[in-house]
Each structure stands twice: as C-alpha cells, then as structure tokens.
Amino acid sequence: MRNKPKERIPAMAIGGTARELLEATQIPIEGVAAETGFGSADAMRHHFRVRLGTSPANYRAAFRVPAH
C-alpha cells in the first residue's frame, strides 16, 4: 500500500534531513522541526517515535561524542 502524500513528507524528513541535523548540529529540536517542515516539535517527536521508536533527543544523544 502506498503512503499518502501527507505521510510521505514526515517519512522523507526523518529519513534524511532531520536525522542529519540531529546528528551533526546542536540546533534545538524546535529549530530542526521548523527547518524540516514538521510544523512543530511535538509533531516531529510523534513521527520519530512512530517511525524510529525513539525521541529526537534520544536519537541525537546516540551521536554525541563524550567530552574527554
């Protein structure tokens, strides 16, 4: 079954840009949501949990390099 256009946008954002911004920048979650078209941080959190099983904050934390 094909995704509806409204479902494809969050899938594409999570599949690429949002994840890249969370991995490589310290832009606040609200800023990442705005940059990637989610409309709100709450919407981005919802889609991350549904598609990746984690929150954007926890996803970002997995990529942080510990300070020495």
Order of alpha helices (4+ residues) and beta strands (2+ residues): alpha-alpha-alpha-alpha-alpha
